[in-house]
């Protein structure tokens, strides 16, 4: 006799409201049950299917979640949240291309969805599509200007694109919004150093150390900033302390080698570069700088070995190909030198040095026409490089200064 009353009660329950109450309490399973009831009563609702999918994803039932998001989109292909959630689920399933396609569709349907653009930017960044990632990250930061993570993401992407000034400005916004975040402040400090303001970078790292005196990253980065600033004595002292405290940090031994090299302690410098390579065998910078240090000592065979290692570690390392070709030329191996120099030019045609050195090799090989053409090209590249430098300097403020070469 009570059954009709139970049915009436079931029909009068506000299942969507009940589902959201359970969801707010963290009861994902109970919320799914309530949304299932709501979906049974309104089977054409994409919203309820999307909600069920989201909660299944929370419970790590990714395949079931994807099925629900796809169901939601069958009901309403224009429902942007389902495209967004489907993209995130596909990304977690390591399906980058369909994940990005879903996020792009969410953005197309809701161009003001800051979170959609933020997540799409991250996916594009991780798949190496940096220019597109920068566009989406900039839009995300513009749409959510008080979100510190969005500005930090934009900074990371600009940094990957080697636009250090834009990265610095984005990191500064992130730190302003969240001054206690040490990662954001560290990023800002590094970009200040990279854009010529080593003192400003040191100030940022000191703020971190004031809050966390033993912070390893900040201590290492202050030493790096001191190197860039040219304060080699202080850098050397700090780096020796770091090498004692963090003996397994390859970057510490590499930077210590740089400081020793600047003090003309070349044997000790080479020992530190080798130590860094034992700790991190793929550190191409350490191989390159080891080779440069050997070159300073006139040890050309050692230079050749180090540069060959560097280009093996990083095949696109133009400067290492250039130095390899230069050292091979010095040893009289014209054919191998020409091959290395041609690769350097292919990778970076904006530097006159490889053109000049290759011209000298062609002269030695008796190819006067090729040598003349290469010398002319070197002069053309040098002229353009100098014009670019003048143009950059004309836009700098009175206190601006170029960073010293790391080489």
C-alpha positions in Angstrom: 0.0 0.0 0.0 3.0 2.3 0.5 4.5 1.8 -3.0 2.6 4.7 -4.7 3.8 7.1 -2.0 7.4 6.0 -2.6 7.0 6.5 -6.3 5.6 10.0 -5.7 8.5 10.8 -3.4 11.0 9.6 -6.0 9.3 11.7 -8.7 9.3 14.8 -6.5 13.0 14.6 -5.5 15.2 17.3 -7.0 17.9 14.9 -8.2 20.2 17.5 -9.8 20.2 19.5 -6.5 20.7 16.3 -4.5 23.6 15.3 -6.8 25.3 18.7 -6.3 24.9 18.5 -2.5 26.6 15.1 -2.6 29.3 16.3 -4.9 30.0 19.3 -2.6 30.4 16.8 0.3 32.9 14.8 -1.7 30.6 11.9 -2.1 31.4 11.1 -5.8 29.7 7.7 -5.8 26.5 9.1 -4.3 26.5 12.1 -6.7 26.8 9.7 -9.6 23.7 7.9 -8.4 21.8 11.1 -8.1 22.9 12.4 -11.5 21.9 9.0 -13.0 18.4 9.5 -11.6 18.3 13.0 -13.1 19.5 11.6 -16.4 16.8 8.9 -16.3 14.2 11.6 -15.9 15.7 13.8 -18.5 17.5 11.5 -21.0 18.3 14.3 -23.4 20.4 16.3 -21.0 24.1 16.5 -22.0 24.8 18.3 -18.7 24.0 15.3 -16.5 26.0 12.9 -18.7 29.0 15.4 -18.5 28.6 15.6 -14.7 28.6 11.8 -14.4 31.7 11.6 -16.6 33.5 14.1 -14.5 32.7 12.2 -11.3 33.8 8.9 -12.9 37.1 10.6 -13.8 37.5 11.7 -10.1 37.1 8.0 -9.2 39.8 7.2 -11.8 37.4 5.3 -14.0 38.8 7.0 -17.1 37.3 4.7 -19.8 33.8 5.0 -18.2 34.2 8.8 -18.0 35.2 9.0 -21.7 32.1 7.1 -22.6 29.9 9.5 -20.7 31.5 12.6 -22.2 31.0 11.1 -25.7 27.4 10.3 -24.8 27.0 14.0 -23.7 28.3 15.2 -27.0 26.0 12.9 -28.9 23.1 14.6 -27.1 24.6 18.1 -27.6 27.7 18.5 -29.9 27.9 22.2 -28.9 28.3 21.6 -25.2 31.8 23.0 -24.6 32.3 21.6 -21.0 32.0 18.0 -22.4 34.6 18.7 -25.1 36.9 20.1 -22.4 36.4 17.2 -20.1 36.8 14.7 -22.9 40.1 16.4 -23.9 41.5 16.2 -20.4 40.5 12.5 -20.1 42.1 11.7 -23.4 45.2 13.5 -22.3 45.4 11.4 -19.2 45.0 8.4 -21.4 48.1 9.6 -23.3 46.2 10.4 -26.5 47.6 13.9 -27.2 46.2 14.5 -30.7 42.5 13.8 -29.9 42.9 15.5 -26.6 44.1 18.7 -28.2 41.4 18.4 -30.9 38.8 18.3 -28.1 40.3 21.3 -26.3 40.3 23.2 -29.5 36.7 22.5 -30.0 35.9 23.7 -26.5 37.7 26.9 -27.1 35.9 27.4 -30.4 32.6 27.0 -28.7 33.5 29.2 -25.8 36.3 31.5 -26.6 36.1 33.2 -23.2 36.8 29.9 -21.4 40.0 30.8 -19.6 40.5 27.3 -18.1 40.0 25.8 -21.6 42.7 27.9 -23.0 45.0 27.3 -20.0 44.8 23.6 -20.4 45.1 23.7 -24.2 48.2 25.9 -23.8 49.8 23.3 -21.5 49.1 20.5 -23.9 50.5 22.4 -26.9 53.6 23.3 -24.9 54.2 19.7 -23.9 53.8 18.6 -27.5 56.3 21.2 -28.7 53.8 23.5 -30.4 55.2 26.6 -28.7 53.9 29.4 -30.9 50.3 28.1 -30.7 50.8 27.5 -26.9 51.9 31.1 -26.5 48.7 32.3 -28.2 46.5 30.3 -25.9 48.4 31.1 -22.8 48.2 34.8 -23.5 44.5 34.5 -24.0 44.1 32.6 -20.8 46.1 35.2 -18.8 44.1 38.0 -20.5 40.8 36.3 -19.6 41.8 35.5 -16.0 44.3 38.4 -15.2 44.4 37.6 -11.5 45.3 33.9 -12.0 49.0 33.6 -11.1 49.4 30.2 -12.7 48.3 31.6 -16.1 51.0 34.2 -16.0 53.6 31.7 -14.9 52.6 29.4 -17.7 52.9 32.2 -20.2 56.4 32.9 -18.8 57.5 29.3 -19.3 56.3 29.3 -22.9 58.0 32.6 -23.7 61.1 31.2 -22.1 61.0 28.1 -24.2 60.6 30.4 -27.3 63.8 32.3 -26.1 61.7 35.5 -25.6 63.3 36.3 -22.3 62.0 39.8 -21.9 58.4 38.6 -22.4 59.0 35.7 -20.0 60.4 38.1 -17.4 57.4 40.3 -17.6 55.0 37.4 -17.3 56.8 36.0 -14.3 56.7 39.4 -12.7 52.9 39.4 -13.0 52.8 35.9 -11.4 55.0 37.0 -8.5 52.9 40.1 -7.9 49.8 38.0 -7.7 51.3 35.3 -5.5 54.4 36.7 -3.8 54.9 33.6 -1.5 55.2 31.2 -4.4 59.0 30.3 -4.5 58.8 28.6 -7.9 57.3 31.7 -9.5 59.9 34.0 -7.8 62.7 31.7 -8.9 61.5 31.8 -12.5 61.5 35.6 -12.3 64.9 35.7 -10.8 66.4 33.6 -13.6 64.8 35.8 -16.2 66.1 38.9 -14.6 69.6 37.5 -14.7 69.1 36.3 -18.4 68.0 39.8 -19.4 71.0 41.5 -17.9 69.7 42.4 -14.4 71.9 40.0 -12.3 71.4 42.2 -9.2 67.7 42.1 -9.6 67.8 38.3 -9.9 69.9 38.0 -6.8 67.4 40.1 -4.9 64.6 37.7 -5.9 66.7 34.6 -4.8 67.5 36.3 -1.5 63.7 36.8 -0.8 63.4 33.0 -1.2 66.3 32.3 1.1 64.9 34.6 3.7 61.8 32.4 3.9 63.7 29.1 3.4 67.5 29.6 4.2 68.4 26.1 2.9 66.6 26.3 -0.4 68.9 24.5 -2.8 67.6 26.0 -6.0 67.9 29.6 -4.8 71.4 29.0 -3.5 72.5 27.5 -6.8 70.9 30.3 -8.8 72.5 33.1 -6.7 75.9 31.6 -7.6 74.8 31.5 -11.3 73.8 35.1 -11.1 77.1 36.1 -9.6 78.8 34.3 -12.5 76.7 36.3 -14.9 77.4 39.5 -13.0 81.2 38.8 -13.3 81.7 38.5 -9.5 83.8 35.4 -9.9 85.5 35.4 -6.5 82.2 35.4 -4.6 80.7 32.9 -7.0 83.7 30.6 -6.5 83.3 30.7 -2.7 79.6 30.0 -2.9 80.0 27.2 -5.5 82.6 25.5 -3.4 80.2 25.5 -0.5 77.4 24.2 -2.7 79.7 21.4 -4.0 80.3 20.4 -0.4 76.6 20.5 0.5 75.2 19.0 -2.7 78.0 16.8 -4.2 75.6 15.0 -6.6 74.4 18.2 -8.3 75.8 18.2 -11.8 74.9 21.9 -12.4 76.9 22.9 -9.3 80.1 21.2 -10.6 79.5 22.7 -14.0 79.2 26.2 -12.7 82.2 25.7 -10.4 84.1 24.7 -13.5 83.0 28.0 -15.1 84.2 30.0 -12.1 87.5 28.3 -12.0 88.0 28.8 -15.8 87.4 32.5 -15.3 90.1 32.5 -12.7 92.5 30.7 -15.1 92.5 27.6 -13.0 92.1 25.5 -16.1 93.1 22.0 -14.8 90.7 22.4 -11.8 88.0 23.7 -14.2 88.3 20.7 -16.5 88.2 18.3 -13.5 84.8 19.9 -12.5 83.4 19.7 -16.0 84.3 16.0 -16.1 82.7 15.6 -12.6 79.5 17.2 -13.9 79.5 14.8 -16.9 80.0 11.8 -14.6 76.9 12.9 -12.7 74.9 13.9 -15.9 76.4 12.2 -19.0 74.1 14.1 -21.4 75.2 17.6 -20.3 76.3 19.0 -23.6 77.3 22.3 -22.1 79.8 20.6 -19.9 81.4 18.8 -22.9 81.5 22.0 -24.9 83.1 24.0 -22.2 85.5 21.2 -21.4 86.5 21.4 -25.1 86.9 25.2 -25.0 89.1 25.0 -21.9 91.3 22.3 -23.6 91.5 24.7 -26.6 92.8 27.4 -24.4 95.6 25.1 -23.3 96.4 24.1 -26.9 95.1 20.5 -26.3 93.4 20.1 -29.7 92.9 16.4 -29.6 91.1 16.8 -26.3 89.0 19.6 -27.8 88.0 17.4 -30.7 87.0 14.6 -28.4 85.0 16.9 -26.2 83.2 18.6 -29.2 82.4 15.2 -30.7 80.8 14.3 -27.4 78.9 17.5 -27.3 77.4 17.1 -30.8 76.6 13.5 -30.0 74.7 14.6 -26.9 73.0 17.5 -28.7 73.0 17.1 -32.5 71.7 20.7 -33.0 74.5 22.3 -31.0 75.7 24.7 -33.7 78.5 26.2 -31.6 79.9 22.8 -30.9 79.9 21.9 -34.6 81.8 25.1 -35.2 84.4 24.5 -32.6 84.8 20.9 -33.8 85.4 22.1 -37.3 87.9 24.7 -36.1 89.9 22.2 -34.1 89.9 19.7 -37.0 91.2 22.4 -39.3 93.9 23.1 -36.7 94.8 19.4 -36.8 94.9 19.4 -40.6 91.9 17.2 -41.2 90.3 19.5 -43.9 87.6 17.1 -45.0 86.2 16.4 -41.5 86.6 20.1 -40.6 84.5 21.1 -43.7 81.8 18.7 -42.8 81.5 20.0 -39.2 81.6 23.6 -40.4 78.9 23.0 -43.0 76.7 21.5 -40.3 77.3 24.5 -38.0 76.2 26.8 -40.9 73.1 24.7 -41.6 72.1 24.9 -37.9 72.9 28.6 -37.5 73.5 30.7 -40.6 73.4 33.9 -38.6 77.1 33.7 -37.3 80.0 34.8 -39.6 82.7 32.6 -37.9 81.8 29.3 -39.5 81.7 30.9 -43.0 85.1 32.4 -42.5 86.7 29.2 -41.2 85.1 27.1 -43.9 86.5 29.6 -46.5 89.9 29.1 -45.0 89.5 25.3 -45.4 88.4 25.6 -49.0 91.5 27.7 -49.6 93.6 25.0 -48.2 91.8 22.5 -50.5 92.5 24.7 -53.5 88.9 25.8 -54.2 89.5 29.5 -54.5 86.0 30.2 -55.9 84.3 28.6 -53.0 86.5 30.4 -50.6 85.7 33.8 -52.1 82.0 33.1 -52.0 82.2 32.0 -48.3 84.3 35.1 -47.3 81.7 37.3 -49.0 78.9 35.5 -47.2 80.7 35.9 -43.9 81.0 39.7 -44.5 77.3 39.9 -45.4 76.3 38.0 -42.2 78.6 40.1 -40.1 77.2 43.3 -41.5 73.6 42.2 -40.8 74.6 41.0 -37.3 76.2 44.4 -36.5 73.1 46.2 -37.8 70.9 44.1 -35.6 73.0 44.8 -32.6 72.9 48.6 -33.2 69.1 48.4 -33.6 68.8 46.5 -30.3 71.0 48.9 -28.5 69.0 51.9 -29.7 65.9 50.5 -28.0 67.7 49.9 -24.6 67.5 52.1 -21.6 70.5 54.0 -20.2 71.4 51.3 -17.7 71.1 48.3 -20.0 74.1 46.0 -20.6 74.6 42.8 -22.5 75.4 39.6 -20.6 78.9 38.3 -21.0 79.3 35.1 -23.1 79.1 31.9 -21.2 81.8 30.5 -23.4 
